[in-house]
């Protein structure tokens, strides 16, 4: 339980730093960042595996690179649901989702 809470807090902190480095992403405060981090985790557990199976042929053809596109589209979709979180286009969504994936991977490796 503590690992999950720490993971959500680190992702929320990363989300707060993203607008400084990636133009096109807007996060308005800790509340929006925490909601996005929580929903990002829920999407990662529920929706992403289903979409991963459905897009498996495309993923095999592109040697796994389509998973980056899928993550970016989910990140962009998330911006439509959370007030105070906005993504201006596909490229900022791609960059933001890659940064979140790297931070999440490093955090999982550290824990």
N, CA, C and O atoms as a GROMACS GRO file, in nm:
protein
  444
    1UNK      N    1   0.082  -0.119   0.000
    1UNK     CA    2   0.000   0.000   0.000
    1UNK      C    3   0.087   0.126   0.000
    1UNK      O    4   0.056   0.224  -0.068
    2UNK      N    5   0.195   0.122   0.076
    2UNK     CA    6   0.285   0.237   0.082
    2UNK      C    7   0.355   0.260  -0.052
    2UNK      O    8   0.378   0.374  -0.091
    3UNK      N    9   0.389   0.151  -0.121
    3UNK     CA   10   0.454   0.163  -0.252
    3UNK      C   11   0.360   0.229  -0.353
    3UNK      O   12   0.402   0.311  -0.434
    4UNK      N   13   0.233   0.191  -0.348
    4UNK     CA   14   0.135   0.249  -0.440
    4UNK      C   15   0.118   0.398  -0.414
    4UNK      O   16   0.113   0.478  -0.507
    5UNK      N   17   0.109   0.434  -0.287
    5UNK     CA   18   0.094   0.575  -0.251
    5UNK      C   19   0.218   0.655  -0.292
    5UNK      O   20   0.206   0.766  -0.344
    6UNK      N   21   0.335   0.600  -0.269
    6UNK     CA   22   0.459   0.666  -0.310
    6UNK      C   23   0.465   0.681  -0.461
    6UNK      O   24   0.508   0.784  -0.513
    7UNK      N   25   0.423   0.578  -0.531
    7UNK     CA   26   0.423   0.582  -0.677
    7UNK      C   27   0.330   0.693  -0.728
    7UNK      O   28   0.368   0.767  -0.818
    8UNK      N   29   0.212   0.704  -0.671
    8UNK     CA   30   0.117   0.808  -0.712
    8UNK      C   31   0.173   0.947  -0.682
    8UNK      O   32   0.160   1.038  -0.764
    9UNK      N   33   0.237   0.963  -0.567
    9UNK     CA   34   0.294   1.093  -0.532
    9UNK      C   35   0.410   1.132  -0.624
    9UNK      O   36   0.423   1.249  -0.661
   10UNK      N   37   0.494   1.036  -0.660
   10UNK     CA   38   0.606   1.066  -0.749
   10UNK      C   39   0.556   1.100  -0.889
   10UNK      O   40   0.607   1.192  -0.953
   11UNK      N   41   0.457   1.026  -0.937
   11UNK     CA   42   0.399   1.056  -1.068
   11UNK      C   43   0.333   1.194  -1.067
   11UNK      O   44   0.345   1.269  -1.164
   12UNK      N   45   0.264   1.228  -0.956
   12UNK     CA   46   0.202   1.361  -0.945
   12UNK      C   47   0.308   1.470  -0.944
   12UNK      O   48   0.289   1.574  -1.008
   13UNK      N   49   0.417   1.448  -0.874
   13UNK     CA   50   0.527   1.545  -0.875
   13UNK      C   51   0.588   1.560  -1.013
   13UNK      O   52   0.622   1.671  -1.055
   14UNK      N   53   0.602   1.450  -1.083
   14UNK     CA   54   0.653   1.454  -1.221
   14UNK      C   55   0.557   1.532  -1.311
   14UNK      O   56   0.600   1.610  -1.396
   15UNK      N   57   0.428   1.510  -1.291
   15UNK     CA   58   0.328   1.582  -1.371
   15UNK      C   59   0.337   1.733  -1.346
   15UNK      O   60   0.316   1.813  -1.438
   16UNK      N   61   0.367   1.770  -1.223
   16UNK     CA   62   0.381   1.913  -1.193
   16UNK      C   63   0.504   1.974  -1.260
   16UNK      O   64   0.505   2.093  -1.290
   17UNK      N   65   0.606   1.893  -1.284
   17UNK     CA   66   0.728   1.942  -1.349
   17UNK      C   67   0.720   1.939  -1.502
   17UNK      O   68   0.798   2.008  -1.568
   18UNK      N   69   0.630   1.860  -1.558
   18UNK     CA   70   0.623   1.846  -1.704
   18UNK      C   71   0.602   1.979  -1.777
   18UNK      O   72   0.667   2.001  -1.880
   19UNK      N   73   0.513   2.068  -1.731
   19UNK     CA   74   0.494   2.194  -1.807
   19UNK      C   75   0.620   2.280  -1.818
   19UNK      O   76   0.629   2.361  -1.910
   20UNK      N   77   0.714   2.264  -1.728
   20UNK     CA   78   0.838   2.342  -1.736
   20UNK      C   79   0.928   2.295  -1.850
   20UNK      O   80   1.007   2.374  -1.904
   21UNK      N   81   0.916   2.168  -1.887
   21UNK     CA   82   1.006   2.111  -1.987
   21UNK      C   83   0.937   2.081  -2.120
   21UNK      O   84   1.002   2.076  -2.224
   22UNK      N   85   0.806   2.061  -2.116
   22UNK     CA   86   0.733   2.025  -2.238
   22UNK      C   87   0.625   2.130  -2.263
   22UNK      O   88   0.524   2.133  -2.193
   23UNK      N   89   0.646   2.215  -2.361
   23UNK     CA   90   0.541   2.313  -2.393
   23UNK      C   91   0.418   2.240  -2.449
   23UNK      O   92   0.431   2.149  -2.530
   24UNK      N   93   0.303   2.282  -2.406
   24UNK     CA   94   0.180   2.219  -2.454
   24UNK      C   95   0.111   2.138  -2.347
   24UNK      O   96  -0.001   2.091  -2.367
   25UNK      N   97   0.176   2.119  -2.232
   25UNK     CA   98   0.114   2.049  -2.120
   25UNK      C   99   0.092   2.150  -2.008
   25UNK      O  100   0.182   2.226  -1.973
   26UNK      N  101  -0.028   2.148  -1.953
   26UNK     CA  102  -0.063   2.239  -1.845
   26UNK      C  103  -0.120   2.158  -1.728
   26UNK      O  104  -0.211   2.078  -1.746
   27UNK      N  105  -0.065   2.179  -1.610
   27UNK     CA  106  -0.115   2.117  -1.488
   27UNK      C  107  -0.134   2.228  -1.386
   27UNK      O  108  -0.040   2.300  -1.351
   28UNK      N  109  -0.256   2.242  -1.337
   28UNK     CA  110  -0.289   2.351  -1.246
   28UNK      C  111  -0.299   2.301  -1.101
   28UNK      O  112  -0.409   2.280  -1.050
   29UNK      N  113  -0.187   2.282  -1.038
   29UNK     CA  114  -0.185   2.250  -0.897
   29UNK      C  115  -0.176   2.103  -0.862
   29UNK      O  116  -0.188   2.015  -0.947
   30UNK      N  117  -0.155   2.081  -0.732
   30UNK     CA  118  -0.138   1.945  -0.680
   30UNK      C  119  -0.262   1.860  -0.696
   30UNK      O  120  -0.252   1.740  -0.725
   31UNK      N  121  -0.379   1.920  -0.677
   31UNK     CA  122  -0.502   1.841  -0.685
   31UNK      C  123  -0.517   1.778  -0.824
   31UNK      O  124  -0.544   1.659  -0.836
   32UNK      N  125  -0.500   1.858  -0.927
   32UNK     CA  126  -0.512   1.806  -1.063
   32UNK      C  127  -0.404   1.700  -1.090
   32UNK      O  128  -0.431   1.599  -1.154
   33UNK      N  129  -0.283   1.724  -1.040
   33UNK     CA  130  -0.175   1.628  -1.061
   33UNK      C  131  -0.204   1.496  -0.991
   33UNK      O  132  -0.177   1.389  -1.046
   34UNK      N  133  -0.258   1.502  -0.869
   34UNK     CA  134  -0.291   1.378  -0.798
   34UNK      C  135  -0.403   1.301  -0.866
   34UNK      O  136  -0.400   1.178  -0.873
   35UNK      N  137  -0.503   1.374  -0.915
   35UNK     CA  138  -0.614   1.307  -0.985
   35UNK      C  139  -0.563   1.242  -1.114
   35UNK      O  140  -0.600   1.129  -1.144
   36UNK      N  141  -0.480   1.312  -1.188
   36UNK     CA  142  -0.424   1.257  -1.312
   36UNK      C  143  -0.336   1.136  -1.280
   36UNK      O  144  -0.344   1.035  -1.351
   37UNK      N  145  -0.255   1.143  -1.177
   37UNK     CA  146  -0.168   1.030  -1.140
   37UNK      C  147  -0.252   0.909  -1.101
   37UNK      O  148  -0.219   0.796  -1.139
   38UNK      N  149  -0.357   0.931  -1.026
   38UNK     CA  150  -0.445   0.821  -0.986
   38UNK      C  151  -0.515   0.760  -1.106
   38UNK      O  152  -0.519   0.637  -1.121
   39UNK      N  153  -0.569   0.844  -1.193
   39UNK     CA  154  -0.637   0.794  -1.313
   39UNK      C  155  -0.539   0.728  -1.410
   39UNK      O  156  -0.574   0.631  -1.477
   40UNK      N  157  -0.416   0.780  -1.418
   40UNK     CA  158  -0.314   0.720  -1.503
   40UNK      C  159  -0.284   0.577  -1.456
   40UNK      O  160  -0.266   0.486  -1.537
   41UNK      N  161  -0.279   0.559  -1.324
   41UNK     CA  162  -0.258   0.425  -1.270
   41UNK      C  163  -0.374   0.333  -1.297
   41UNK      O  164  -0.355   0.216  -1.330
   42UNK      N  165  -0.495   0.384  -1.283
   42UNK     CA  166  -0.614   0.302  -1.309
   42UNK      C  167  -0.622   0.263  -1.456
   42UNK      O  168  -0.653   0.149  -1.490
   43UNK      N  169  -0.593   0.359  -1.544
   43UNK     CA  170  -0.592   0.329  -1.687
   43UNK      C  171  -0.484   0.225  -1.719
   43UNK      O  172  -0.505   0.135  -1.801
   44UNK      N  173  -0.368   0.238  -1.654
   44UNK     CA  174  -0.259   0.144  -1.677
   44UNK      C  175  -0.292   0.002  -1.636
   44UNK      O  176  -0.240  -0.094  -1.693
   45UNK      N  177  -0.378  -0.012  -1.537
   45UNK     CA  178  -0.413  -0.145  -1.489
   45UNK      C  179  -0.532  -0.203  -1.565
   45UNK      O  180  -0.539  -0.325  -1.585
   46UNK      N  181  -0.624  -0.119  -1.609
   46UNK     CA  182  -0.747  -0.169  -1.669
   46UNK      C  183  -0.750  -0.158  -1.822
   46UNK      O  184  -0.764  -0.259  -1.891
   47UNK      N  185  -0.737  -0.038  -1.873
   47UNK     CA  186  -0.760  -0.014  -2.015
   47UNK      C  187  -0.640  -0.048  -2.102
   47UNK      O  188  -0.657  -0.103  -2.211
   48UNK      N  189  -0.519  -0.017  -2.057
   48UNK     CA  190  -0.400  -0.038  -2.139
   48UNK      C  191  -0.378  -0.186  -2.176
   48UNK      O  192  -0.343  -0.213  -2.291
   49UNK      N  193  -0.396  -0.283  -2.085
   49UNK     CA  194  -0.378  -0.423  -2.126
   49UNK      C  195  -0.479  -0.468  -2.232
   49UNK      O  196  -0.444  -0.544  -2.323
   50UNK      N  197  -0.602  -0.423  -2.220
   50UNK     CA  198  -0.704  -0.460  -2.318
   50UNK      C  199  -0.669  -0.401  -2.454
   50UNK      O  200  -0.675  -0.470  -2.556
   51UNK      N  201  -0.633  -0.274  -2.456
   51UNK     CA  202  -0.594  -0.210  -2.582
   51UNK      C  203  -0.465  -0.270  -2.637
   51UNK      O  204  -0.446  -0.277  -2.759
   52UNK      N  205  -0.376  -0.313  -2.548
   52UNK     CA  206  -0.253  -0.378  -2.592
   52UNK      C  207  -0.280  -0.508  -2.664
   52UNK      O  208  -0.213  -0.541  -2.762
   53UNK      N  209  -0.377  -0.583  -2.617
   53UNK     CA  210  -0.413  -0.708  -2.684
   53UNK      C  211  -0.483  -0.680  -2.817
   53UNK      O  212  -0.457  -0.748  -2.917
   54UNK      N  213  -0.571  -0.580  -2.817
   54UNK     CA  214  -0.642  -0.547  -2.940
   54UNK      C  215  -0.549  -0.493  -3.050
   54UNK      O  216  -0.574  -0.514  -3.168
   55UNK      N  217  -0.444  -0.425  -3.010
   55UNK     CA  218  -0.351  -0.368  -3.108
   55UNK      C  219  -0.225  -0.453  -3.125
   55UNK      O  220  -0.125  -0.405  -3.177
   56UNK      N  221  -0.230  -0.576  -3.081
   56UNK     CA  222  -0.112  -0.663  -3.089
   56UNK      C  223  -0.060  -0.679  -3.232
   56UNK      O  224   0.062  -0.674  -3.251
   57UNK      N  225  -0.145  -0.699  -3.334
   57UNK     CA  226  -0.088  -0.711  -3.470
   57UNK      C  227  -0.011  -0.586  -3.514
   57UNK      O  228   0.095  -0.596  -3.575
   58UNK      N  229  -0.065  -0.467  -3.484
   58UNK     CA  230   0.005  -0.343  -3.521
   58UNK      C  231   0.135  -0.332  -3.442
   58UNK      O  232   0.237  -0.288  -3.495
   59UNK      N  233   0.130  -0.371  -3.315
   59UNK     CA  234   0.250  -0.366  -3.232
   59UNK      C  235   0.358  -0.460  -3.284
   59UNK      O  236   0.477  -0.426  -3.281
   60UNK      N  237   0.319  -0.576  -3.331
   60UNK     CA  238   0.417  -0.670  -3.386
   60UNK      C  239   0.478  -0.617  -3.515
   60UNK      O  240   0.598  -0.632  -3.539
   61UNK      N  241   0.396  -0.556  -3.599
   61UNK     CA  242   0.446  -0.502  -3.725
   61UNK      C  243   0.543  -0.386  -3.700
   61UNK      O  244   0.644  -0.374  -3.770
   62UNK      N  245   0.514  -0.303  -3.601
   62UNK     CA  246   0.600  -0.187  -3.573
   62UNK      C  247   0.708  -0.218  -3.470
   62UNK      O  248   0.777  -0.128  -3.422
   63UNK      N  249   0.723  -0.344  -3.436
   63UNK     CA  250   0.824  -0.390  -3.341
   63UNK      C  251   0.809  -0.324  -3.204
   63UNK      O  252   0.908  -0.293  -3.138
   64UNK      N  253   0.686  -0.302  -3.163
   64UNK     CA  254   0.657  -0.249  -3.030
   64UNK      C  255   0.648  -0.098  -3.022
   64UNK      O  256   0.614  -0.045  -2.916
   65UNK      N  257   0.678  -0.027  -3.130
   65UNK     CA  258   0.676   0.119  -3.126
   65UNK      C  259   0.535   0.175  -3.116
   65UNK      O  260   0.516   0.288  -3.072
   66UNK      N  261   0.435   0.098  -3.157
   66UNK     CA  262   0.297   0.146  -3.149
   66UNK      C  263   0.253   0.161  -3.003
   66UNK      O  264   0.158   0.234  -2.975
   67UNK      N  265   0.320   0.095  -2.911
   67UNK     CA  266   0.285   0.110  -2.770
   67UNK      C  267   0.310   0.253  -2.723
   67UNK      O  268   0.240   0.302  -2.634
   68UNK      N  269   0.409   0.321  -2.780
   68UNK     CA  270   0.430   0.461  -2.749
   68UNK      C  271   0.312   0.546  -2.795
   68UNK      O  272   0.268   0.636  -2.724
   69UNK      N  273   0.262   0.516  -2.914
   69UNK     CA  274   0.146   0.588  -2.967
   69UNK      C  275   0.024   0.562  -2.880
   69UNK      O  276  -0.052   0.654  -2.850
   70UNK      N  277   0.006   0.438  -2.838
   70UNK     CA  278  -0.108   0.403  -2.753
   70UNK      C  279  -0.100   0.477  -2.619
   70UNK      O  280  -0.201   0.531  -2.573
   71UNK      N  281   0.017   0.480  -2.558
   71UNK     CA  282   0.034   0.554  -2.433
   71UNK      C  283   0.007   0.703  -2.452
   71UNK      O  284  -0.057   0.766  -2.367
   72UNK      N  285   0.054   0.759  -2.561
   72UNK     CA  286   0.031   0.902  -2.588
   72UNK      C  287  -0.117   0.930  -2.607
   72UNK      O  288  -0.167   1.031  -2.557
   73UNK      N  289  -0.187   0.844  -2.677
   73UNK     CA  290  -0.330   0.864  -2.698
   73UNK      C  291  -0.408   0.854  -2.566
   73UNK      O  292  -0.503   0.929  -2.544
   74UNK      N  293  -0.368   0.762  -2.480
   74UNK     CA  294  -0.432   0.751  -2.349
   74UNK      C  295  -0.402   0.872  -2.262
   74UNK      O  296  -0.489   0.920  -2.188
   75UNK      N  297  -0.281   0.923  -2.269
   75UNK     CA  298  -0.242   1.043  -2.195
   75UNK      C  299  -0.323   1.164  -2.243
   75UNK      O  300  -0.369   1.244  -2.163
   76UNK      N  301  -0.338   1.175  -2.373
   76UNK     CA  302  -0.414   1.283  -2.434
   76UNK      C  303  -0.561   1.272  -2.399
   76UNK      O  304  -0.627   1.372  -2.372
   77UNK      N  305  -0.613   1.149  -2.399
   77UNK     CA  306  -0.753   1.125  -2.361
   77UNK      C  307  -0.777   1.163  -2.215
   77UNK      O  308  -0.882   1.216  -2.181
   78UNK      N  309  -0.681   1.135  -2.132
   78UNK     CA  310  -0.693   1.168  -1.990
   78UNK      C  311  -0.709   1.317  -1.968
   78UNK      O  312  -0.776   1.359  -1.874
   79UNK      N  313  -0.649   1.397  -2.054
   79UNK     CA  314  -0.659   1.543  -2.042
   79UNK      C  315  -0.801   1.592  -2.067
   79UNK      O  316  -0.836   1.702  -2.024
   80UNK      N  317  -0.883   1.514  -2.136
   80UNK     CA  318  -1.021   1.556  -2.160
   80UNK      C  319  -1.110   1.536  -2.039
   80UNK      O  320  -1.216   1.596  -2.030
   81UNK      N  321  -1.068   1.452  -1.946
   81UNK     CA  322  -1.151   1.419  -1.831
   81UNK      C  323  -1.119   1.498  -1.705
   81UNK      O  324  -1.205   1.513  -1.619
   82UNK      N  325  -0.998   1.549  -1.693
   82UNK     CA  326  -0.954   1.612  -1.569
   82UNK      C  327  -0.946   1.763  -1.589
   82UNK      O  328  -0.874   1.812  -1.676
   83UNK      N  329  -1.022   1.835  -1.508
   83UNK     CA  330  -1.016   1.980  -1.514
   83UNK      C  331  -0.885   2.026  -1.449
   83UNK      O  332  -0.848   1.978  -1.341
   84UNK      N  333  -0.816   2.117  -1.513
   84UNK     CA  334  -0.688   2.164  -1.462
   84UNK      C  335  -0.570   2.091  -1.523
   84UNK      O  336  -0.455   2.117  -1.487
   85UNK      N  337  -0.597   2.000  -1.617
   85UNK     CA  338  -0.491   1.927  -1.686
   85UNK      C  339  -0.521   1.935  -1.835
   85UNK      O  340  -0.629   1.894  -1.879
   86UNK      N  341  -0.428   1.987  -1.912
   86UNK     CA  342  -0.450   2.003  -2.056
   86UNK      C  343  -0.327   1.961  -2.133
   86UNK      O  344  -0.213   1.984  -2.090
   87UNK      N  345  -0.351   1.900  -2.248
   87UNK     CA  346  -0.244   1.862  -2.340
   87UNK      C  347  -0.280   1.920  -2.475
   87UNK      O  348  -0.390   1.895  -2.526
   88UNK      N  349  -0.190   1.997  -2.535
   88UNK     CA  350  -0.220   2.074  -2.655
   88UNK      C  351  -0.215   1.994  -2.784
   88UNK      O  352  -0.260   2.045  -2.888
   89UNK      N  353  -0.165   1.875  -2.783
   89UNK     CA  354  -0.157   1.799  -2.908
   89UNK      C  355  -0.093   1.664  -2.887
   89UNK      O  356  -0.064   1.623  -2.774
   90UNK      N  357  -0.071   1.595  -2.999
   90UNK     CA  358  -0.018   1.460  -2.991
   90UNK      C  359   0.129   1.459  -2.948
   90UNK      O  360   0.169   1.374  -2.868
   91UNK      N  361   0.208   1.550  -3.001
   91UNK     CA  362   0.352   1.549  -2.969
   91UNK      C  363   0.377   1.575  -2.820
   91UNK      O  364   0.457   1.503  -2.760
   92UNK      N  365   0.313   1.676  -2.758
   92UNK     CA  366   0.330   1.690  -2.614
   92UNK      C  367   0.279   1.568  -2.536
   92UNK      O  368   0.336   1.532  -2.432
   93UNK      N  369   0.173   1.506  -2.586
   93UNK     CA  370   0.122   1.385  -2.521
   93UNK      C  371   0.223   1.271  -2.530
   93UNK      O  372   0.243   1.196  -2.434
   94UNK      N  373   0.287   1.259  -2.645
   94UNK     CA  374   0.389   1.155  -2.663
   94UNK      C  375   0.508   1.180  -2.571
   94UNK      O  376   0.556   1.088  -2.505
   95UNK      N  377   0.555   1.304  -2.568
   95UNK     CA  378   0.669   1.336  -2.482
   95UNK      C  379   0.634   1.317  -2.335
   95UNK      O  380   0.714   1.261  -2.259
   96UNK      N  381   0.516   1.361  -2.293
   96UNK     CA  382   0.473   1.346  -2.154
   96UNK      C  383   0.457   1.202  -2.114
   96UNK      O  384   0.496   1.164  -2.003
   97UNK      N  385   0.399   1.120  -2.201
   97UNK     CA  386   0.380   0.980  -2.167
   97UNK      C  387   0.514   0.905  -2.160
   97UNK      O  388   0.529   0.814  -2.080
   98UNK      N  389   0.609   0.944  -2.244
   98UNK     CA  390   0.742   0.881  -2.238
   98UNK      C  391   0.811   0.918  -2.108
   98UNK      O  392   0.872   0.832  -2.043
   99UNK      N  393   0.803   1.044  -2.068
   99UNK     CA  394   0.864   1.087  -1.941
   99UNK      C  395   0.800   1.013  -1.824
   99UNK      O  396   0.870   0.965  -1.735
  100UNK      N  397   0.667   1.002  -1.824
  100UNK     CA  398   0.600   0.930  -1.715
  100UNK      C  399   0.638   0.782  -1.714
  100UNK      O  400   0.654   0.724  -1.608
  101UNK      N  401   0.653   0.722  -1.831
  101UNK     CA  402   0.692   0.582  -1.838
  101UNK      C  403   0.833   0.562  -1.783
  101UNK      O  404   0.858   0.466  -1.711
  102UNK      N  405   0.924   0.652  -1.817
  102UNK     CA  406   1.063   0.641  -1.768
  102UNK      C  407   1.066   0.659  -1.617
  102UNK      O  408   1.133   0.582  -1.547
  103UNK      N  409   0.996   0.760  -1.565
  103UNK     CA  410   0.993   0.783  -1.420
  103UNK      C  411   0.932   0.664  -1.349
  103UNK      O  412   0.982   0.621  -1.245
  104UNK      N  413   0.824   0.612  -1.403
  104UNK     CA  414   0.758   0.496  -1.343
  104UNK      C  415   0.850   0.373  -1.344
  104UNK      O  416   0.855   0.298  -1.247
  105UNK      N  417   0.923   0.354  -1.453
  105UNK     CA  418   1.014   0.241  -1.462
  105UNK      C  419   1.129   0.254  -1.360
  105UNK      O  420   1.164   0.157  -1.293
  106UNK      N  421   1.186   0.374  -1.350
  106UNK     CA  422   1.294   0.397  -1.254
  106UNK      C  423   1.245   0.377  -1.111
  106UNK      O  424   1.314   0.316  -1.029
  107UNK      N  425   1.126   0.428  -1.082
  107UNK     CA  426   1.070   0.412  -0.948
  107UNK      C  427   1.044   0.266  -0.915
  107UNK      O  428   1.071   0.221  -0.804
  108UNK      N  429   0.990   0.191  -1.011
  108UNK     CA  430   0.965   0.049  -0.987
  108UNK      C  431   1.096  -0.027  -0.966
  108UNK      O  432   1.102  -0.118  -0.883
  109UNK      N  433   1.199   0.010  -1.041
  109UNK     CA  434   1.328  -0.056  -1.024
  109UNK      C  435   1.390  -0.023  -0.889
  109UNK      O  436   1.457  -0.106  -0.828
  110UNK      N  437   1.366   0.101  -0.841
  110UNK     CA  438   1.424   0.141  -0.714
  110UNK      C  439   1.352   0.077  -0.596
  110UNK      O  440   1.413   0.048  -0.493
  111UNK      N  441   1.223   0.055  -0.612
  111UNK     CA  442   1.147  -0.007  -0.503
  111UNK      C  443   1.153  -0.157  -0.512
  111UNK      O  444   1.095  -0.226  -0.429
   0.00000   0.00000   0.00000
